[in-house]
């Protein structure tokens, strides 16, 4: 499956009558909520001795993806465009691959406060 096919399915399952403001709210809050569910499942597995439920995580990651694509659409961005932009950013930031030293000395990092 490609992002365009998935994007069309997201729009098929989204409420069409939402205002632009409501689309932003639903997209942003939904994305945060679903990411929190991923974090909660990991916390329970890592710190509360629950079994790591990869199917639950698959379902929650799918929900994260739904809201991410919905938010891209709301902002007038294609998922492919966002992915390509992120790849370019990371290639500039880490041209030889990740290194802790380069991460600590990034040109685009905000100044550190004390």
BAFI-3210 file (N, C-alpha, C; in Angstrom, 3 decimals, decimal comma, padded with zeros to 6 digits):
// residues 114
n [1|2|3|4|5|6|7|8|9|10|11|12|13|14|15|16|17|18|19|20|21|22|23|24|25|26|27|28|29|30|31|32|33|34|35|36|37|38|39|40|41|42|43|44|45|46|47|48|49|50|51|52|53|54|55|56|57|58|59|60|61|62|63|64|65|66|67|68|69|70|71|72|73|74|75|76|77|78|79|80|81|82|83|84|85|86|87|88|89|90|91|92|93|94|95|96|97|98|99|100|101|102|103|104|105|106|107|108|109|110|111|112|113|114]
n.u [000,844|000,427|001,069|-000,806|-003,046|-003,663|-004,155|-006,505|-008,234|-008,176|-009,463|-011,927|-012,896|-013,050|-014,791|-016,618|-017,783|-016,338|-014,905|-012,056|-010,597|-011,520|-010,635|-007,864|-007,696|-008,765|-006,933|-004,381|-004,810|-005,748|-003,520|-001,639|-002,979|-003,132|-000,406|000,232|-001,084|000,504|002,873|001,966|001,404|004,004|005,230|003,846|004,717|007,494|007,939|005,975|005,830|004,057|003,105|004,691|002,657|002,526|000,585|-001,344|000,253|000,711|-001,895|-002,283|-000,202|-001,095|-003,319|-001,990|-000,771|-003,063|-004,072|-001,827|-001,640|-004,145|-003,745|-001,640|-003,036|-004,937|-003,290|-002,510|-000,407|001,300|001,698|003,941|005,490|006,085|007,569|009,738|010,841|011,645|013,575|015,508|016,201|017,342|019,490|021,072|021,635|022,902|025,104|026,869|025,610|024,074|025,634|026,640|028,226|027,877|025,168|025,177|026,418|024,944|024,229|021,710|020,493|018,645|019,791|021,307|019,768|020,333]
n.v [-001,179|002,281|005,727|007,439|005,844|005,135|007,694|008,426|006,573|007,382|009,879|008,961|007,888|009,972|012,648|014,606|017,125|018,743|021,785|023,794|024,533|022,644|020,323|020,643|020,566|017,972|016,408|017,090|016,635|014,007|012,682|013,094|011,771|009,093|008,519|008,648|006,353|004,396|004,880|004,268|001,502|000,553|001,413|-000,130|-002,686|-002,471|-001,526|-002,498|-005,153|-006,332|-008,382|-007,729|-006,528|-006,916|-006,846|-005,093|-002,793|-002,534|-001,921|000,536|002,078|002,165|003,803|006,151|006,687|007,158|009,604|011,218|011,278|012,432|014,943|015,889|016,137|018,067|020,252|020,722|019,298|016,661|013,272|012,031|014,255|015,281|013,157|013,114|015,651|015,312|013,311|014,698|016,714|015,142|014,009|016,238|016,960|014,702|013,671|011,538|009,570|008,869|010,369|010,771|012,947|014,737|015,196|016,627|018,940|020,309|022,540|023,617|023,448|024,658|027,246|026,199|026,387|027,414]
n.w [000,000|-000,663|000,308|-000,907|-001,467|001,152|002,219|000,855|001,992|004,658|004,411|003,601|005,930|007,683|009,321|007,201|007,499|009,217|010,441|009,397|011,654|013,527|012,286|012,571|015,364|015,948|014,501|015,680|018,479|018,423|017,362|019,412|021,508|020,599|020,315|022,974|023,851|022,682|024,094|026,680|026,480|026,057|028,440|030,343|029,601|029,943|032,553|034,276|034,088|032,254|029,457|026,310|023,976|020,810|018,820|019,862|019,911|017,174|016,314|017,670|016,600|013,996|014,392|015,144|012,699|011,112|012,210|011,752|008,928|008,419|009,601|008,008|005,561|006,299|006,669|004,129|003,130|001,522|002,584|001,415|000,760|003,308|004,380|002,548|003,045|005,699|005,411|003,924|005,792|007,843|006,454|005,952|008,562|009,618|007,786|007,526|008,857|012,074|014,906|018,266|018,962|016,788|017,118|019,489|018,711|016,768|014,089|013,760|016,193|019,019|021,280|024,325|027,473|030,864]
ca.u [000,000|001,169|000,449|-001,964|-004,167|-004,000|-004,719|-007,893|-009,012|-008,321|-010,514|-013,191|-013,346|-013,065|-016,032|-016,459|-018,335|-015,510|-014,279|-010,591|-010,150|-011,808|-009,731|-006,572|-007,830|-008,908|-005,664|-003,322|-005,143|-005,799|-002,143|-001,057|-003,655|-002,722|001,010|000,202|-001,463|001,720|003,762|001,381|001,624|005,429|005,483|003,347|005,584|008,871|008,045|004,946|005,930|003,026|003,707|004,710|001,610|002,863|-000,636|-001,886|001,105|000,420|-003,167|-002,101|000,636|-001,991|-004,107|-001,055|-000,631|-004,311|-004,115|-000,718|-002,054|-005,247|-003,169|-000,951|-004,081|-005,514|-002,299|-002,207|000,861|001,160|002,591|005,208|006,236|006,579|008,629|010,897|011,423|012,304|014,789|016,469|016,652|018,246|020,717|021,893|022,038|023,786|025,487|027,589|024,850|023,983|026,714|026,291|028,962|027,198|023,895|025,437|026,974|024,154|024,129|020,321|019,953|018,425|020,802|020,999|019,558|020,878]
ca.v [000,000|003,533|006,795|008,008|004,939|005,270|009,028|008,375|005,825|008,262|010,853|008,226|007,571|011,194|013,433|015,583|018,437|019,464|023,044|023,731|024,573|021,349|019,331|020,810|020,062|016,506|015,837|017,256|015,958|012,574|012,208|013,032|010,729|007,756|008,352|008,340|004,945|003,628|005,042|003,538|000,067|000,295|001,592|-001,309|-003,827|-002,272|-001,196|-003,150|-006,585|-006,841|-008,873|-006,753|-006,924|-006,286|-006,582|-003,839|-001,715|-002,395|-001,206|001,925|002,743|002,434|004,986|007,279|006,953|007,753|011,013|011,902|011,514|013,388|016,255|016,294|016,561|019,306|021,313|020,843|018,612|015,239|012,453|011,846|015,514|015,356|012,150|013,574|016,777|014,775|012,627|015,743|017,331|014,223|013,850|017,424|016,941|013,556|013,198|010,259|008,743|009,437|010,312|011,554|014,210|015,624|015,549|017,633|020,149|020,634|023,953|024,061|023,222|025,891|027,409|025,524|027,255|026,884]
ca.w [000,000|-000,724|001,085|-001,591|-001,209|002,568|002,390|000,389|002,971|005,822|004,105|003,539|007,284|008,494|009,233|006,123|007,827|010,185|010,030|009,357|013,046|014,147|011,681|013,240|016,736|015,924|014,047|016,678|019,736|018,150|017,212|020,758|022,282|020,142|020,683|024,405|024,019|022,370|025,246|027,811|026,267|026,285|029,873|031,058|029,299|030,422|033,967|035,089|033,807|031,342|028,215|025,216|023,050|019,537|018,068|020,401|019,422|015,741|016,217|018,119|015,595|012,880|014,754|015,024|011,264|010,629|012,602|011,088|007,542|008,479|009,880|006,768|004,616|006,815|006,477|002,713|002,870|001,227|003,404|000,701|000,896|004,684|004,504|001,773|003,772|006,881|004,960|003,572|007,038|008,543|005,663|006,217|009,968|009,858|006,447|007,633|009,791|013,414|015,890|019,453|018,902|015,833|017,730|020,518|018,092|015,576|013,734|013,833|017,531|019,783|022,336|025,596|028,626|032,119]
c.u [000,890|000,411|-000,793|-003,208|-004,624|-004,665|-006,191|-008,770|-009,202|-009,455|-011,886|-013,764|-013,317|-014,403|-015,832|-016,881|-017,493|-014,964|-012,763|-010,033|-010,344|-010,932|-008,349|-006,614|-007,906|-007,579|-004,587|-003,585|-005,206|-004,412|-001,470|-001,674|-003,217|-001,252|001,120|-000,188|-000,291|002,667|003,261|001,606|003,093|005,782|005,044|004,246|006,949|008,985|007,033|004,862|004,739|003,727|003,667|003,742|001,836|001,627|-001,309|-001,072|000,896|-000,865|-002,997|-001,231|-000,173|-002,855|-003,248|-000,930|-001,878|-004,339|-003,001|-001,091|-003,193|-004,721|-002,377|-001,961|-004,673|-004,580|-001,927|-000,873|000,580|002,091|003,944|006,091|006,848|007,729|009,887|011,603|012,193|013,598|015,874|017,050|017,668|019,549|021,644|022,469|023,075|024,243|026,212|026,834|024,903|025,294|026,309|026,987|028,264|025,846|024,077|025,910|026,239|024,099|022,715|019,696|019,715|019,490|020,356|020,840|020,147|019,899]
c.v [001,243|004,606|007,357|007,144|005,082|006,623|009,047|007,632|006,633|009,245|010,200|008,014|008,776|011,905|014,579|016,992|019,251|020,763|022,853|023,715|023,216|020,245|019,416|020,252|018,538|015,861|015,902|016,507|014,444|011,971|012,072|011,909|009,331|007,489|008,036|006,896|004,019|003,679|004,253|002,034|-000,297|000,411|000,361|-002,519|-003,677|-002,067|-001,904|-004,647|-007,161|-007,439|-007,769|-007,244|-006,229|-006,040|-005,296|-002,656|-001,474|-001,597|000,268|002,706|003,047|003,649|006,249|007,675|007,627|009,241|011,818|012,240|012,530|014,797|016,768|016,857|017,900|020,493|021,521|020,236|017,165|014,461|012,229|013,076|015,629|014,372|012,614|014,727|016,291|014,050|013,650|016,408|016,439|014,007|015,040|017,386|015,853|012,966|011,849|009,264|009,358|009,317|011,205|012,911|015,205|016,070|016,669|018,959|020,536|022,133|024,480|023,861|024,547|026,012|026,735|026,558|026,627|027,073]
c.w [000,000|000,055|000,405|-001,372|000,241|002,830|001,975|001,395|004,254|005,574|004,029|004,927|008,223|008,322|008,249|006,533|008,808|009,601|010,001|010,782|013,723|013,575|012,326|014,657|016,772|015,529|015,109|017,963|019,551|018,039|018,575|021,591|021,892|020,443|022,176|024,672|023,677|023,566|026,457|027,680|026,508|027,762|030,653|030,820|029,962|031,924|034,859|034,821|033,038|030,129|027,157|024,147|021,710|018,678|018,548|019,886|017,930|015,548|016,587|017,130|014,337|013,147|014,697|013,556|010,709|010,950|011,936|009,643|007,500|008,713|008,673|005,775|005,032|006,574|005,012|002,322|002,492|002,159|002,723|000,836|002,292|004,886|003,774|002,482|004,995|006,515|004,648|004,816|007,754|007,783|005,848|007,631|010,245|008,520|006,462|008,511|011,175|014,164|017,053|019,412|017,963|016,403|018,750|019,927|016,806|015,347|013,926|015,217|018,235|020,864|023,610|026,710|029,873|033,230]
res [x|x|x|x|x|x|x|x|x|x|x|x|x|x|x|x|x|x|x|x|x|x|x|x|x|x|x|x|x|x|x|x|x|x|x|x|x|x|x|x|x|x|x|x|x|x|x|x|x|x|x|x|x|x|x|x|x|x|x|x|x|x|x|x|x|x|x|x|x|x|x|x|x|x|x|x|x|x|x|x|x|x|x|x|x|x|x|x|x|x|x|x|x|x|x|x|x|x|x|x|x|x|x|x|x|x|x|x|x|x|x|x|x|x]
***
